[in-house]
Every structure is written in C-alpha cells, then in structure tokens.
C-alpha cells in the first residue's frame, strides 16, 4: 500500500510540473518596433501659389482632381500616414475661412483629451497661423493653418490609415510632427 501511495504522489508531482501555468496568464498587447529614417527634405514647387520642403521619404500625391485646386497630400508610405493640404484664395473672407478651419479642428474634441495651440509667426515671409496638437484617440493628431492675411490660406491635417490609438501612434506622431514643423517653417508664398 505504501508503494502504491508513493507511486501516486510521484506521478502527481511529475504531472504538475509538466503543466504550463504561464500560458494561462493574459499578456498585454505589444507594438512593433519602428525604424525611423533620418530627417532630410526636398522642395515642393509645383504650379500652386506656395512652395515648401517635404521629407525625402514622403511622396506628393493628389486625390481625384484636386491638383487644379492645389490640394496635395504628403503621403508617408512607411507609416501609412498622410498630411492633407488644402489651399484657398482669400477674397475678403479670411475671418470665415479661419473660423471654418478652427471648427474642423475642434470637431475632434469628442475623442481628444486635449488640443494645444501653438501660434506661428514668420513676419519676414508673411506666414502666420496656428498649429494644433490633438492628444488622445482623435482621428487627426496634428492640424494647422497658415495665411499671409491678405491673399493666401493653406490648411493641413495629419491622418493615419489605421485606427486612432494614441499609445501605439505616439512615436510616429512625434517623429512626423518634426516634419510638419519643417513644412511650416519652409512655406513660402509665390
């Protein structure tokens, strides 16, 4: 009887050691490591009434027939992101255009945790505007508008071709915000 009991205990111990209890513990989601290229820029100088520098790892694309409206997209294929640009000529309607731009930005308050405004002023180039940093799970993390206050107005928004997850997109947003800032700093009116 002792041998039978001892044999049962040994078998129980070995079978207990063979189970993998760690596989039953839920694991947090992980995110892929993203390799960022070096920041380098080339000029965009099309038939539009503005020019700027965009990253070499981006492409200028046009949706549908928006080339005639000067609405280029700066597409980042590696990050599946785009900065959508739209140009408007000012015809004594600057206040309305500014209010429309601000309204479009603040429509993201439903999902945003915060919207921080940073004013842009380059008086020597007559470039003035606002850059908005939208934190949280909003669809667009960076938006901006620029104007010369008399003839030209341009608006930009950064969008990803992915579900807005602020935690996973944070490194890419931080990286691309430097490119957006460079675009703003190098914008010139024609």
C-alpha positions in Angstrom: 0.0 0.0 0.0 2.9 2.4 0.8 4.4 1.7 -2.6 1.1 2.4 -4.3 0.7 5.7 -2.4 4.3 6.7 -3.0 3.9 5.9 -6.7 0.7 8.1 -6.9 2.4 11.0 -5.2 5.4 10.8 -7.6 3.1 10.7 -10.6 1.1 13.7 -9.3 4.3 15.7 -8.8 5.6 15.0 -12.3 2.3 15.8 -14.0 2.0 19.0 -12.0 5.5 20.0 -13.2 4.5 19.4 -16.8 1.7 22.0 -16.9 2.4 25.4 -18.2 0.6 27.8 -15.9 2.2 30.8 -17.5 0.4 30.2 -20.8 -2.9 30.8 -19.0 -1.9 34.4 -17.9 -3.2 37.0 -20.3 -0.4 39.1 -21.9 -0.5 42.8 -22.7 -0.6 43.8 -26.3 2.8 44.7 -27.7 3.7 47.0 -30.6 6.2 46.7 -33.3 9.5 48.5 -33.2 9.5 51.2 -35.8 12.7 52.2 -37.6 12.7 55.9 -38.3 14.7 57.3 -41.2 16.9 60.4 -40.9 15.1 63.7 -41.5 16.0 65.0 -44.9 14.0 67.3 -47.2 13.3 68.2 -50.8 11.5 71.2 -52.3 7.9 71.1 -53.5 7.5 73.8 -56.1 4.5 73.0 -58.3 2.2 75.4 -60.1 0.5 76.2 -56.8 0.9 79.6 -55.2 3.1 78.2 -52.5 6.2 76.1 -52.0 7.6 74.2 -49.1 10.0 71.4 -48.2 8.8 67.9 -47.6 10.7 64.7 -46.4 12.5 62.6 -48.9 10.7 59.6 -47.5 7.4 61.0 -48.5 5.5 61.3 -51.8 3.3 64.2 -53.1 0.0 62.7 -54.3 -3.3 64.2 -55.4 -6.7 62.7 -54.6 -9.1 62.7 -57.6 -9.0 66.1 -59.4 -7.6 68.1 -56.6 -4.4 69.1 -58.5 -6.2 72.1 -60.0 -7.3 73.2 -56.5 -3.8 72.9 -55.1 -4.8 70.3 -52.6 -1.7 68.0 -52.4 -1.3 65.1 -50.0 2.1 64.4 -48.5 2.0 60.6 -48.2 4.3 58.7 -45.9 4.1 55.0 -47.2 6.3 53.6 -44.4 4.0 55.0 -41.7 0.7 54.7 -43.7 0.1 58.4 -42.9 -0.8 61.5 -45.0 -0.8 65.2 -44.4 -3.8 66.5 -46.4 -3.2 70.1 -47.6 -5.9 72.4 -48.9 -5.4 75.8 -50.4 -7.9 78.7 -50.6 -7.5 82.1 -52.1 -8.7 84.8 -49.8 -11.5 87.1 -51.2 -12.4 89.3 -48.2 -13.4 86.1 -46.3 -10.4 85.5 -44.1 -12.5 85.5 -40.9 -14.9 82.9 -42.2 -12.0 80.7 -43.5 -10.2 80.9 -40.1 -13.4 80.0 -38.3 -14.1 77.1 -40.6 -10.5 75.8 -40.0 -10.8 76.2 -36.2 -14.3 74.4 -36.3 -12.8 71.5 -38.2 -10.0 71.1 -35.7 -12.3 71.3 -32.6 -14.7 68.7 -34.1 -12.1 66.3 -32.7 -12.9 67.2 -29.1 -15.3 64.2 -28.9 -12.2 61.8 -28.8 -9.4 64.2 -27.9 -8.0 64.6 -24.4 -6.6 68.0 -25.2 -6.0 70.4 -28.1 -2.9 72.5 -27.7 -2.5 75.6 -29.9 0.9 76.9 -31.0 1.0 80.2 -32.9 3.1 80.5 -36.0 4.7 83.8 -37.0 7.2 84.5 -39.7 6.7 88.2 -40.5 9.6 88.4 -42.9 7.9 85.7 -45.2 4.3 86.9 -44.3 3.4 83.5 -42.9 1.1 83.5 -39.9 -1.1 80.8 -38.4 -1.7 78.2 -35.8 -0.6 74.6 -35.3 -2.8 72.3 -33.2 -1.6 69.2 -31.4 -4.5 67.0 -30.7 -3.8 64.4 -28.0 -5.9 61.3 -27.4 -7.6 58.9 -29.8 -8.7 61.6 -32.2 -8.6 60.9 -36.0 -6.1 63.7 -36.7 -3.2 64.3 -34.2 -1.8 67.4 -35.9 -3.6 70.2 -37.7 -2.5 73.6 -38.8 -3.5 76.6 -40.9 -1.2 79.3 -42.4 -2.0 82.6 -44.2 -0.5 85.8 -45.4 -3.6 87.6 -44.1 -4.5 89.1 -47.5 -4.4 86.6 -50.4 -3.4 83.0 -49.4 -4.6 80.4 -46.9 -3.5 76.8 -46.5 -4.8 74.2 -44.1 -3.1 70.8 -43.2 -4.2 67.7 -41.3 -2.2 64.6 -40.4 -4.2 61.3 -40.8 -3.2 57.7 -40.4 -4.7 54.8 -42.4 -5.3 53.0 -39.1 -7.5 53.1 -36.1 -6.5 56.1 -33.9 -4.7 54.6 -30.9 -2.7 57.3 -29.2 -0.4 54.9 -27.4 0.7 53.0 -30.5 0.9 56.0 -32.7 2.7 58.3 -30.3 6.3 57.6 -31.6 5.2 58.1 -35.2 3.3 61.3 -34.4 6.3 62.7 -32.5 8.5 61.9 -35.5 6.1 63.3 -38.1 5.5 66.4 -36.0 9.1 67.5 -36.8 8.3 67.1 -40.5 5.1 69.2 -40.2 7.0 71.9 -38.3 9.7 71.9 -41.0 7.0 72.2 -43.7 5.5 75.2 -41.8 9.0 76.8 -41.4 9.8 76.5 -45.1 6.4 77.5 -46.5 6.7 80.5 -49.0 4.0 82.3 -50.9 4.5 82.9 -54.6 
